[in-house]
Amino acid sequence: MKKHWQILQPDIGSVRKISSALKCNPIIASILINRNIVSVEDAFDFLNPSFNNMRSPFSIKGINTAVSRIYSAIINNEKILIFGDYDVDGITATTILLEFFSYIGTNAYYYIPHRIKEGYGLQKNHITDYALPKEINLIITVDCGSSSYDAVKAAQDIGIDVIITDHHRISDRPPHAFAVVNPKRTDCTSGLDNLAGVGVAFYLLICLRKHLRDNSFWRNLPEPNLKNLCDLVALGTIADMVPLVDENRILVNAGLEKIYTGERNGMKALIEECKLKGPLTDTDDIAFKVAPRLNAPGRIDHAKTAVELLTAKHLDMARQIAQTLNKLNIQRQVIEKELTDNILLYLNKNPHLLQKKTLVLSNQGWHEGILGIVASRLAKKFFRPVVLISTKDGIGKGSARSVPGFDLYDGLMNCASDLENFGGHSMAAGLKIKNENITLFQENFEKNANKQTINPVPVITIDYELNFDDISDTLINDLEALKPFGAGNHEPLFTAKNIKVLSSKIVGENHRNMLLKQNSSSKGKGFNAIHFNIDKSKPLNNGFDKIAFRLRWNHWNGTKKAQIIIEET
């Protein structure tokens, strides 16, 4: 698919001001401005993430009410149930609350539903079949609950209080819970709506710890250092693809430092299982290697296995669980490939479907746990919103993924009458629908897309046109200071013109390793480059008119060299 290259042009005066004030490379200043960091103060804070710059957690609507109720449950030895989601965000949010309550000796349980058998979120049967027999007094949801109206009512009717902590989009009429702690509430002015579910749970613990301090709870017990939980906060935040800016950047930065120490047995075992060499410090390793393995049990088995890994007390046990997760992830990959290939074959036979702005497909027996990943791949490949629905016994359960320019949550909201329920955010969502309504939903979803501006041509956003003569060790080190990279703070993308290929060879199955030189270079220096996942059937020319690339250190055998990572040609 042809793509449009857009080279950003930051204001020269702003670049000079930031570069001069912070004594940084103008290239770095340009990148900061491209991220809408335009003041010297904000640029300094970005380059020096600190807990001191976090906004007050007490500003989140409902959090004080939630803390008071939890404190009462702790003091009165009530039974608390932590109810989490089955993805990495929900798993890590569940774990940090579980570890905190375990430390202070609270009578706490946790429950994560089975994705296939039970579906998403707190439901009425969880109240009647689990909470009531367990004599639970208080339920705290994490990374879910904002649409659990019936379940909250059922709990309320039998005297169980519910505190919702979540970060998903929420209607103007939230469930009538004891407290609803969700920064996306329309009446919440905290500005913390970029937090992941684990971030909201972490903020709850900050406030709870202080409330306990104010009530002299820590007289006979050392007050816990919550920074020790930041490894899990970072893990859930990165995996959930929320913007790595502001508080998320601070939390992830602290969490990566914690992961680096290798103190958590579960993380250590999982890193070993991922065959990652050395300590884990890269968000890409978390997003594309660690997170998929933690997600795997929730997709095709049960997510409680991931919680057991993260809470493992002994390394040998952690290694056994990590091996199980790896096997489940391999199984997930096989199912995913089969489903993707089948859909691509179907689309090849029905090309008229790709003439629409949206792609809504359904089939009986599709594996529900894999739909989100496949939908994401298709959305990226065909650059349009994708909804995949698996049907069974007259009911369809679906996952949806979007592209820039289309607010998926709003799109589903406009089709709410066709759906049994749905939830999510602008780029990803889940839904439930009756089989007889799928065709109508397809039509209405497409009509809604026609009202929004979806550019049919993907845009490649370039941060800076970088000549090879300007590449230096100092520049690469400066780029490292912009980490952690992720959603909202993507790794800088450069472009260069008139590139000559001095040598080339295929490595792995389909990666091309090259030595490149820029024809206009006065220094004539060559740089190692790699282009991942290339089409080997296409011949390689002697050069490129232009390339879009990232610039990194390539660490190998105790040494490091500059390496160009080609993204587009």
Secondary structure as GFF3:
##gff-version 3
##sequence-region A 1 569
A	DSSP	beta_strand	4	7	.	.	.	ID=ss1
A	DSSP	alpha_helix	12	22	.	.	.	ID=ss2
A	DSSP	alpha_helix	26	34	.	.	.	ID=ss3
A	DSSP	alpha_helix	40	47	.	.	.	ID=ss4
A	DSSP	three_ten_helix	51	53	.	.	.	ID=ss5
A	DSSP	three_ten_helix	57	59	.	.	.	ID=ss6
A	DSSP	alpha_helix	63	75	.	.	.	ID=ss7
A	DSSP	beta_strand	80	84	.	.	.	ID=ss8
A	DSSP	alpha_helix	88	103	.	.	.	ID=ss9
A	DSSP	beta_strand	108	111	.	.	.	ID=ss10
A	DSSP	alpha_helix	115	118	.	.	.	ID=ss11
A	DSSP	alpha_helix	124	126	.	.	.	ID=ss12
A	DSSP	pi_helix	127	131	.	.	.	ID=ss13
A	DSSP	beta_strand	138	142	.	.	.	ID=ss14
A	DSSP	alpha_helix	149	157	.	.	.	ID=ss15
A	DSSP	beta_strand	161	165	.	.	.	ID=ss16
A	DSSP	beta_strand	179	181	.	.	.	ID=ss17
A	DSSP	alpha_helix	197	214	.	.	.	ID=ss18
A	DSSP	three_ten_helix	217	219	.	.	.	ID=ss19
A	DSSP	three_ten_helix	226	229	.	.	.	ID=ss20
A	DSSP	alpha_helix	230	239	.	.	.	ID=ss21
A	DSSP	alpha_helix	246	261	.	.	.	ID=ss22
A	DSSP	alpha_helix	265	273	.	.	.	ID=ss23
A	DSSP	alpha_helix	283	285	.	.	.	ID=ss24
A	DSSP	pi_helix	286	290	.	.	.	ID=ss25
A	DSSP	alpha_helix	291	300	.	.	.	ID=ss26
A	DSSP	alpha_helix	304	310	.	.	.	ID=ss27
A	DSSP	alpha_helix	315	349	.	.	.	ID=ss28
A	DSSP	three_ten_helix	351	355	.	.	.	ID=ss29
A	DSSP	beta_strand	359	364	.	.	.	ID=ss30
A	DSSP	three_ten_helix	368	370	.	.	.	ID=ss31
A	DSSP	alpha_helix	371	382	.	.	.	ID=ss32
A	DSSP	beta_strand	386	392	.	.	.	ID=ss33
A	DSSP	beta_strand	395	401	.	.	.	ID=ss34
A	DSSP	alpha_helix	408	413	.	.	.	ID=ss35
A	DSSP	three_ten_helix	416	418	.	.	.	ID=ss36
A	DSSP	beta_strand	421	424	.	.	.	ID=ss37
A	DSSP	beta_strand	428	434	.	.	.	ID=ss38
A	DSSP	three_ten_helix	435	437	.	.	.	ID=ss39
A	DSSP	alpha_helix	438	450	.	.	.	ID=ss40
A	DSSP	beta_strand	459	462	.	.	.	ID=ss41
A	DSSP	beta_strand	464	465	.	.	.	ID=ss42
A	DSSP	three_ten_helix	468	470	.	.	.	ID=ss43
A	DSSP	alpha_helix	473	480	.	.	.	ID=ss44
A	DSSP	beta_strand	494	507	.	.	.	ID=ss45
A	DSSP	beta_strand	511	518	.	.	.	ID=ss46
A	DSSP	beta_strand	527	531	.	.	.	ID=ss47
A	DSSP	beta_strand	543	556	.	.	.	ID=ss48
A	DSSP	beta_strand	559	568	.	.	.	ID=ss49
###
